[in-house]
Amino acid sequence: MATNKTQTALGDIAARQLAIATRTVPQLPIITPRWLTHLLSWIPVESGTYRVNKVKDHSTIQVDCSARDERLLPQSYVDYIENPREYLLSSVNTVVDVHTRISDLYSKPYNQISEQLRLTIETIKERQESELINNKEYGLLSSVVATQRIKTRTGAPTPDDLDELITKVWKEPGFFLLHPLAVAAFGRECTRRGVPPPTVSLFGSQFITWRGIPLIPSDKVPIVGNKTKIILVRTGESRQGVVGLYQPNLPGQQTPGLSVRFMGINDQAIASYLVSLYCSLAVLVDDAIAVLDDVEINKYHEYKY
């Protein structure tokens, strides 16, 4: 027959009331490394407008490689297009509301206003990376001309496909940009062929490479019906590549292009903060970017040893 044992020492539940729990800051699962924003070259745009000027017709420029004689040198000039494209900065905005009673009473050990703003800024930066890839006006995928688009040979992304993509951006290519599932799909094709891709360390993380070019994962690259895209990018203004654009010297600037401004306290004792991010992206010449279309990510193989 069971007998009730008398408790002779303080139990866990009661003791826990006197203990101090170690707390974390609020976690947000949508936060990613956002490698794209780290790898782009960023250009400050003072007036909110970035004009890309180009040579109207380079074939009219005549040069001479003559022998040692006194022939007349050709006369040339460089003409410019009269209506160059202008990129306008777009904005991502939101207003963060915090009741003053909450921020006054519940800001230890973590400041409520700071945490609300931190999580909001992280969300805005995630949206920024998505817009840099998918925006209909200036995003990478919308900036690729028809001659810089190719399709996979068999569906899955193979080394041959990436080699073909490199031929489109052969002048100092910077990185491939693709969904993590596309990285895995390419890895499977390399394994099948017995050519495991080497890795490189960037920003303290490991990335696989192909022909020395890193494959940078981003979950903002869209997937539709088990198909996605792989983008190859050349970056930098001096290399006539892809550049990011931002507005410098904003009031309340936290990071380049991003500001937080206090809007006041209303009659309900709610404090409001305006969070704004201004950015855009420009492709300086057509061959600075290329895309591999119809990349299948659901193809697997059986390996026999």
C-alpha positions as CSV (number, residue, x, y, z in Angstrom):
1,M,0.0,0.0,0.0
2,A,1.4,3.4,-1.1
3,T,2.3,5.8,1.7
4,N,2.6,9.7,1.4
5,K,6.1,10.9,2.0
6,T,6.5,14.0,4.0
7,Q,8.5,16.8,2.2
8,T,11.7,17.6,4.2
9,A,13.2,20.3,1.9
10,L,12.2,23.3,-0.2
11,G,10.8,22.2,-3.5
12,D,11.6,23.4,-7.0
13,I,8.3,25.2,-7.7
14,A,8.5,27.3,-4.5
15,A,12.2,28.0,-4.8
16,R,11.8,29.2,-8.4
17,Q,9.8,32.2,-7.1
18,L,13.0,33.7,-5.5
19,A,15.2,33.0,-8.6
20,I,16.1,35.5,-11.3
21,A,15.4,34.1,-14.7
22,T,17.9,34.8,-17.5
23,R,15.9,36.5,-20.2
24,T,16.6,36.9,-23.9
25,V,15.8,39.8,-26.1
26,P,12.7,39.1,-28.3
27,Q,13.5,36.7,-31.1
28,L,12.3,37.1,-34.6
29,P,12.5,34.0,-36.9
30,I,12.2,35.9,-40.2
31,I,15.7,37.5,-39.6
32,T,18.2,36.4,-42.2
33,P,21.9,37.3,-42.8
34,R,20.9,39.5,-45.8
35,W,24.2,38.8,-47.6
36,L,23.1,40.8,-50.7
37,T,23.1,44.1,-48.9
38,H,26.6,43.3,-47.6
39,L,28.0,42.5,-51.0
40,L,26.6,45.4,-53.0
41,S,28.5,48.6,-53.5
42,W,26.4,51.4,-52.1
43,I,26.4,54.9,-53.6
44,P,25.0,58.0,-51.7
45,V,22.4,59.9,-53.7
46,E,22.1,63.4,-52.3
47,S,19.1,64.5,-54.3
48,G,17.2,61.2,-54.3
49,T,17.9,60.7,-58.1
50,Y,20.7,58.7,-59.7
51,R,21.2,59.3,-63.5
52,V,23.0,56.6,-65.5
53,N,24.6,58.3,-68.5
54,K,25.7,56.1,-71.5
55,V,27.8,56.3,-74.9
56,K,25.2,56.7,-77.7
57,D,27.0,54.7,-80.3
58,H,30.5,53.4,-79.5
59,S,31.1,52.3,-83.1
60,T,31.5,55.9,-84.2
61,I,34.7,56.3,-82.2
62,Q,37.6,55.9,-84.6
63,V,41.2,55.1,-83.6
64,D,44.3,54.5,-85.6
65,C,47.0,51.9,-85.2
66,S,49.1,53.1,-88.2
67,A,52.7,52.4,-89.1
68,R,55.4,55.0,-88.8
69,D,54.1,57.5,-91.4
70,E,52.4,60.8,-91.4
71,R,48.9,59.9,-92.3
72,L,46.1,61.9,-91.0
73,L,44.6,60.8,-87.7
74,P,40.9,60.0,-87.5
75,Q,38.7,62.6,-85.9
76,S,36.0,61.4,-83.5
77,Y,33.9,62.4,-80.6
78,V,31.8,60.5,-78.0
79,D,28.1,61.2,-78.1
80,Y,25.7,60.6,-75.2
81,I,22.1,59.4,-75.1
82,E,19.8,62.3,-74.6
83,N,17.4,60.7,-72.2
84,P,19.4,58.6,-69.8
85,R,17.5,56.5,-67.2
86,E,17.1,58.0,-63.8
87,Y,16.6,55.9,-60.7
88,L,14.5,57.4,-57.9
89,L,14.9,56.2,-54.3
90,S,12.0,54.2,-53.0
91,S,11.0,54.2,-49.4
92,V,9.9,51.6,-46.8
93,N,8.1,53.2,-43.9
94,T,6.2,52.3,-40.8
95,V,5.2,53.9,-37.5
96,V,5.9,52.2,-34.2
97,D,3.6,53.0,-31.3
98,V,4.5,52.4,-27.7
99,H,2.3,53.3,-24.7
100,T,4.3,55.4,-22.3
101,R,3.0,53.4,-19.4
102,I,4.5,50.2,-20.9
103,S,7.9,51.9,-21.6
104,D,8.0,53.5,-18.2
105,L,7.1,50.4,-16.1
106,Y,8.5,47.4,-18.1
107,S,11.9,48.5,-19.5
108,K,14.2,46.5,-17.2
109,P,16.3,44.6,-18.2
110,Y,15.5,45.4,-21.8
111,N,14.2,48.8,-23.0
112,Q,10.8,48.4,-24.5
113,I,11.2,51.2,-27.0
114,S,14.6,50.0,-28.1
115,E,13.4,46.4,-28.7
116,Q,10.3,47.6,-30.5
117,L,12.4,49.6,-32.9
118,R,15.1,46.9,-33.2
119,L,12.6,44.3,-34.4
120,T,10.9,46.8,-36.7
121,I,14.2,47.8,-38.3
122,E,15.0,44.1,-38.8
123,T,11.7,43.6,-40.6
124,I,12.2,46.7,-42.8
125,K,15.7,45.5,-43.8
126,E,14.3,42.1,-44.7
127,R,11.8,43.9,-46.9
128,Q,14.6,46.0,-48.4
129,E,16.5,42.9,-49.6
130,S,13.3,41.5,-51.1
131,E,12.7,44.7,-53.0
132,L,16.3,44.8,-54.3
133,I,15.6,41.4,-55.9
134,N,11.9,41.6,-56.8
135,N,10.8,45.2,-57.1
136,K,9.0,45.7,-60.5
137,E,10.8,49.0,-61.2
138,Y,14.4,48.5,-60.1
139,G,14.8,44.9,-58.7
140,L,17.5,42.6,-60.0
141,L,15.1,40.2,-61.7
142,S,13.3,43.1,-63.5
143,S,16.6,44.6,-64.7
144,V,17.8,41.7,-66.8
145,V,17.5,42.2,-70.6
146,A,16.4,39.3,-72.8
147,T,19.9,38.6,-74.2
148,Q,21.1,38.0,-70.6
149,R,18.6,35.3,-69.9
150,I,19.3,31.6,-70.4
151,K,17.5,28.4,-69.4
152,T,18.7,25.2,-67.8
153,R,19.5,22.3,-70.1
154,T,17.8,19.6,-68.1
155,G,15.9,21.4,-65.3
156,A,18.2,21.0,-62.4
157,P,21.1,23.5,-62.1
158,T,24.2,21.8,-63.4
159,P,27.9,23.0,-63.6
160,D,27.3,23.4,-67.3
161,D,24.4,25.8,-66.7
162,L,26.5,28.0,-64.3
163,D,29.4,28.0,-66.8
164,E,27.0,29.2,-69.4
165,L,25.8,31.9,-67.0
166,I,29.4,33.0,-66.5
167,T,29.8,33.7,-70.2
168,K,27.1,36.3,-69.9
169,V,28.8,38.2,-67.0
170,W,32.4,37.2,-67.8
171,K,33.9,40.6,-66.9
172,E,34.7,40.3,-63.2
173,P,31.6,38.5,-62.0
174,G,31.0,39.0,-58.3
175,F,28.6,36.3,-57.0
176,F,25.7,34.1,-57.8
177,L,22.5,34.9,-55.9
178,L,20.0,32.0,-55.4
179,H,17.5,30.4,-53.0
180,P,19.0,28.0,-50.4
181,L,17.1,25.2,-52.0
182,A,18.8,26.0,-55.4
183,V,22.2,25.8,-53.6
184,A,21.2,22.3,-52.4
185,A,20.1,21.4,-55.9
186,F,23.4,22.5,-57.5
187,G,25.3,20.6,-54.8
188,R,23.4,17.4,-55.7
189,E,24.3,17.8,-59.4
190,C,28.0,18.4,-58.4
191,T,28.0,15.3,-56.2
192,R,26.4,13.2,-59.0
193,R,29.3,14.3,-61.3
194,G,32.0,13.8,-58.7
195,V,33.0,17.4,-58.7
196,P,32.3,18.7,-55.2
197,P,32.5,22.5,-55.3
198,P,35.1,24.2,-53.0
199,T,34.1,26.5,-50.3
200,V,35.2,30.1,-49.3
201,S,34.9,32.0,-46.0
202,L,33.0,35.3,-46.2
203,F,31.8,37.3,-43.2
204,G,32.7,34.4,-41.0
205,S,30.5,31.9,-42.8
206,Q,31.2,29.2,-45.4
207,F,29.9,29.4,-49.0
208,I,30.3,26.9,-51.8
209,T,31.8,28.3,-55.0
210,W,31.8,27.6,-58.7
211,R,34.8,28.7,-60.7
212,G,35.9,30.7,-57.7
213,I,32.6,32.6,-57.6
214,P,30.6,32.3,-54.3
215,L,27.0,31.0,-54.3
216,I,25.2,33.5,-52.0
217,P,21.9,32.2,-50.6
218,S,18.8,34.4,-50.1
219,D,15.3,33.2,-49.4
220,K,13.9,36.3,-51.2
221,V,14.7,34.7,-54.6
222,P,11.2,33.5,-55.6
223,I,10.2,29.9,-56.0
224,V,7.1,29.1,-58.1
225,G,6.0,25.5,-58.7
226,N,9.4,24.0,-57.7
227,K,11.2,26.3,-60.1
228,T,13.4,29.2,-59.2
229,K,16.2,31.4,-60.7
230,I,19.9,31.9,-60.3
231,I,21.3,35.4,-60.7
232,L,24.9,36.3,-61.5
233,V,26.0,39.8,-60.6
234,R,29.0,42.1,-61.2
235,T,29.1,44.9,-58.6
236,G,30.7,48.3,-58.3
237,E,30.5,51.6,-60.1
238,S,34.1,51.4,-61.3
239,R,33.4,48.0,-62.9
240,Q,30.2,49.2,-64.5
241,G,28.3,46.8,-62.4
242,V,25.3,46.8,-60.1
243,V,25.2,49.4,-57.3
244,G,22.9,50.0,-54.4
245,L,21.6,53.5,-53.8
246,Y,20.8,55.2,-50.5
247,Q,20.0,58.7,-49.1
248,P,22.8,60.0,-46.9
249,N,22.6,62.3,-43.9
250,L,19.0,61.7,-42.9
251,P,17.6,63.2,-39.7
252,G,17.7,60.6,-37.0
253,Q,19.9,58.3,-39.2
254,Q,20.6,54.9,-37.6
255,T,22.4,53.2,-40.5
256,P,23.0,54.5,-44.1
257,G,19.6,55.2,-45.6
258,L,17.6,54.4,-42.5
259,S,16.3,56.8,-39.9
260,V,14.1,56.8,-36.8
261,R,12.3,60.0,-35.8
262,F,10.2,60.7,-32.7
263,M,6.7,61.9,-33.8
264,G,5.3,62.9,-30.4
265,I,2.9,61.6,-27.8
266,N,-0.8,61.7,-28.4
267,D,-3.6,62.4,-25.9
268,Q,-3.8,58.6,-25.2
269,A,-0.2,58.7,-23.9
270,I,1.1,56.7,-26.9
271,A,4.5,57.6,-28.2
272,S,5.0,57.2,-32.0
273,Y,8.3,56.7,-33.9
274,L,8.6,57.0,-37.7
275,V,11.0,54.4,-39.2
276,S,12.0,55.1,-42.8
277,L,14.4,53.4,-45.2
278,Y,15.3,55.0,-48.6
279,C,17.0,52.8,-51.2
280,S,17.1,51.6,-54.8
281,L,19.4,49.7,-57.1
282,A,20.9,50.5,-60.5
283,V,22.3,48.2,-63.2
284,L,24.9,50.4,-65.0
285,V,25.3,48.2,-68.1
286,D,23.3,45.3,-69.4
287,D,26.1,42.7,-69.0
288,A,26.4,43.4,-65.3
289,I,23.7,40.8,-64.6
290,A,22.4,37.6,-66.0
291,V,19.7,35.1,-64.9
292,L,19.4,31.3,-65.3
293,D,15.6,30.5,-65.6
294,D,13.6,27.4,-65.0
295,V,15.8,26.0,-62.2
296,E,14.2,22.9,-60.8
297,I,14.9,22.3,-57.1
298,N,13.1,18.9,-56.6
299,K,15.4,16.6,-58.6
300,Y,17.2,13.9,-56.6
301,H,19.5,11.0,-57.5
302,E,20.2,7.6,-56.2
303,Y,23.9,7.1,-55.7
304,K,25.3,3.6,-56.2
305,Y,28.7,2.7,-54.9
